[in-house]
Amino acid sequence: MRPLARLPKAHLHLHFTGSMRQATVVELAAEAGLRLPDALLDDAPDVPQDVRGWFRFQRLYDAARAVVRNESAMRRVVREAVLDDAAEGSRRLELQVDPTSYAPYVGGLTPALEIVLDEARAASRDTGLSVGIVVAGSRMRHPLEARTLARLAARYAGDGSGDVVAFGLSNDERRGDTAEFAPAFRIARDAGLPGVPHGGELLGPEHVREVVEKLRPVRLGHGVRSAEDPRLLAELAERGIAAEVCPASNVSLGVYHEARAVPLDALRAAGVRIALGADDPLLFGSRLVEQYEAARHVHALDDDALAALARDSIEASLAPEQDRRAWLREVDEWLGLPG
């Protein structure tokens, strides 16, 4: 079997806070004089595999986010995320951030985003990993705040390292009215920023249809519940809407009872492009390569199929076309390695 850490790939579903190393959270908490929940002192917090999983996850996520209280901490989170992905063979990382939580500590929304972008550029230069930033609104906040973030994101739109490359919508899918966030996505789209909202994890096909209709995404954060409706899968494939599938988080949050139940086979059979993602490694205890390992060992995908997943991720990325073509050639080279 070829080494998956050497498989060229794109990581398109990673959250700023959730990307943190466990040791980093502990150190930053100590610096800030904050006490962490016991679960965050373990390498892999125990998130219950049932409906309560989301609420426990959110509590731990909020506690982790609270330790990031200055520019130095923000830069550290970005740099370590880039270093970790580079070590796993990623050629492209699209890191999602909502600057709202960090703005009070660094002078506002604009400085918060500029810190992330500046460190993304520096870390990209140092590692060779291409880094795009996804600015994301939250379903837990008023849709007007999402419009503010969309306008901010539009000022930094581009497709290279250290640019804002897309606009997203995260947090509990069961909260908020999807249609009310459409104006924010329209602002972003008018500035050339594609939409990459969450949808189809905690809620089923009807929610996915609403997200697709109202927000017009190019990718869905998760999207796995689309597998419950074959007609919807066919529509996603026809429209070229990719699914950012994060198996570890699906299981930890009780969407599926075990890894083999994550519908990779159904999505692949329907022709839906899949980009495996780690979502929040801090909370779910596994990074990107482990998602590929699960595809290999749990879903019995051979190296040709794993290479196809890597190609999907690269093609679904928002990197410049010439970079994507080069990375696709590298995937072919990986297949040429001894198995």
N, C-alpha and C positions, 0 to 999 in steps of 0.2 A: 504493500500500500504506500502510495506517495505521501510525503509529509505535508499535512494541511497547513502548517505555518508557512510553508513556501508557496502555497497556492495564491497567485495574485487575485485580489478581490477588492470590492468596495464595501465599506461599512456605512450604511445609510440610515440606521436607526439607533442612535446613541444620544442619551440626554446628558447635558452638562453636569448636573448634580450626581446623577446615577453612574457617571463614568468614574467617579473618584475611587482611588485606592483606599482600602479600609484603613491602612496605616496613616494615610493623609487625613482622613476624617478625624481620627483619634488625635493626631498632632495639632490640627487646626482647632479642635474643640478645647484642647489644653491651653493653647495660646489665647483663646477667647474667654477662658474661664467658664466654659459651658459643660454641663453634665450630659452625657449621651445615654440614650436608652441602652439597656444591657445588650439587646440584639445587635446593635451597631458595634459592639466591642468584639463580636465574633466575626470570623472570616466570611461566613455565609449565614445571614439572619434567617430564622425560621419563619417563613411567611405561610400561614395556614392555607391549605389547598381547598378552600371553599369560598362562599360569598363574603366571608369576613376578611378574606385575604386583601382586598383592595383597601379597606379602611386601616388595617395594620400597616400595609405598604405605604399609604399616604402619610401616616404618622411618622414612620421611620424616614421617609423621604424629606419631610419637612424638617426633622431634626438634623439631618445631614446638610440640608441647604442652609440652615441657620449658622453653620460654622464658617461659611464663606463670607467674610466681613471686611475685606480690604482688597486693594488692587493686587497685592502680592499673592494672596490666596487664589484670586481669580486666574491669574497667570499660571500659577502652579497647576490648577485643575486642567486648564487647556493643554499645557505642555505635557503633562503626564498622560492625558488621553491620547495625544498624538504619538508619544513614545510607545505606549502600549499597543496601539494599532499597528504602528510600523513594525514592531517585533512579531506581529502575527501575520505579516504578509499583506496587509492592506496597502493598496495603492492610492485609495481615496477614502477620506473620512468626511462625512457630512454631519457635523455636531450640532445638536439642537439646543437652543438656549432661549429662555425668557428672561431678559435683563431686568425685569421689574423688581425682582427680589433683591438684587444686588445694587440697584440704583441708589438707595439711601446712603450707602457706605462710600460711594465714589463720586458723588456729586450729580447724579441724575442718570436718566436712561441713555443719553448719548454717550457720556463717558463710559458707562458700563459696557455698551456694545463695542465701543472703540477699543477698549482694553482687550476684549475677547478677539476682535479682528486682528489687532496688532500682534498679540501673542500667537495667534494662528499662523500669521505670516512668518514670524520668526521661527516657530517650531517647524513649519513646513520647509523653510530654507535649511534648517539644521538636519532634518531627517530625510528629506526627499519625498515625504508623504504629502500628497495634495489634500488640502483642507478647505472645505466649504462650510459656511455657517448658515444654519436654518434658524431664523427668528420665529418663535412660536407664541401665539396667544394662548390663553387658558380658558377653558369652559367654566371655570369656577369664578371668573371675573366678568364684569360687564362687557358686552360686545363693543362699546365705545373704546375701551382700553385696547381691544384688539386692533381697532382702526388706528389708534395712536402708534402701536407697534408696527403696523403695516407701513405707515408713512415713514417711520424711522428706518425700517428695513429697506424701503425703496431708495433711500439716499445712498445706500452702500451696495446696491445691486451689481452683480458681476458673475463670472463663472470660474474665476481663478482662485488660487489659495489666498485666504484672508478676505474673501468677498462674502457678502450675503448672497446665497444662491437659491433660497426658497423661503416660503412662508408657511408655517404650520399651525395646528390647533391641537393642544394636548389636554391631558387630565381626564377625569371621569366622563366617559361618553354619555352617561345617563344624565348629566347636568347640562343645563343651557338649551337654548333653541338653535339648532343648526342654522336655520335660515337667517337668524339675526347676525351671524358672523359672515354672511355672504359679502356685505359691503367691504369688510376688511380684506377679504380675498380678492375682490375686484380691484382695490387700490394696489395690492401687491402685483396682480396680474398685469395691470396697466403699466407697471414699472418693469415688466419683464421677469417677474418672479413667479415661478410655478407654485402651485399649492400642493402641500404634502400633509394634510390633516390626518389625525388618528380616526379610525373608524373600523367597525367590524371585529372588535375584540370582546368587549363586555356586552355589546348588543349585536343583534343578528342582521340578516339580509336587508330588511326594510330600512334599518338605520344606514346601512352602506349605500342603498339607493338614494336616500336623502342626502347624504354627504356628497355623492357623485353629482347629483342633480344641482344642489345648491352651491357647492364650493368648487366644482370642476377641477378635481385634483389630477395630477399626473402620477402620483403614487398615493397609496393608502398606508398609514401607519397601522400595521397589523393586517387587517383585512381578512383574517382567517375564517371568520364566520360566514363569509361569502360562499364557502363550500357547501353550506346548507341549501343553496339554491343554484342548481346547475345552469339555469337560464342567466342568472346574474353573473356566474363565472364566465359564461360565454361572452356576455356584454363587456366585462372587464378586459378579457383577452382581446376582443375586437377593438376596443378603444385604446389598448396599449397601456392600461393603468396597472402599474406594478404593485405588488404587495410586499411590504417590509415585514417579514415574518420573524417573530422572536419566540422560538419554542420554549425557552426556559421560563420566560415571564408568563406565557400562556398557562403553563402547568402550575407555576407558583401562585397565580391569581385564581386558580380554580376554573379557568375556561375549559381546560381539558384535564382529565384525571391522571393521565400519564403521557409521556413524551410521544409514544407511538400513535396516540390519538390526534396529534396535531396534523391537519390535513395536507401535508406536503404533496402526497401522491395525487389528490384530487385537483389541487391547484396546478400542478405540473401537467396532468393529463388534459386539463382544459386549455392549456397554453397561456396561463397567466404568468407573467414574469415575476420571479421571486428573488428578493434580496434579503438574505438572512441577516438578522441583527441581534445584538446583545441587550438592547433596551437600557437596562440599568444594572450593570454587573455588580455594583456595590450591594444592591438589594437582592439580586437573584443568584449571586454566587458563581456566575460563569460568563466568560467573555466570548468573543466572536468565534475563535477556532473551536471552542466547545460546541457551538451550534452546528458547525460542519461535522464535528465528531459524532454528534447525535444523528445527523443525517446519514452518516456512513454506517454507524453501528445499530441504530434503532430502526431507521427506515431502509437499511440495506442498500443504500445507493453506492454504485461503483464509482471509480474515479472519473469515468466519462460523464456520469450524471452530476458529480460534484463540480466538475469543471463547467458544466452547463449552468449550474447555480451561480458560480463565480462570474461567468459571462453575463448572466442576467443582472447581477448586482452592478457590474461595470456599465452595462448598457442603460440601466435605469438611473445611473448617477447623473449629476448635472455638471460634470466636468467638461472641459473643452473636448471637442470631437477628436482632435489629433491625439490627445492623451488617452482617450478611451480606446482608440485603435491600437496604440502601442501596448496598452495593458492586455488587450485581447490576444495580441500576438504572444505575450508572455504566458498567458494561460495555455496556449498551444504548446509552448516550450515546456511547461510543467508536465503536460501529458506525455511529453517525450522522455521524461525522466524514467529510470528503472522503477517498476512497480513492486 
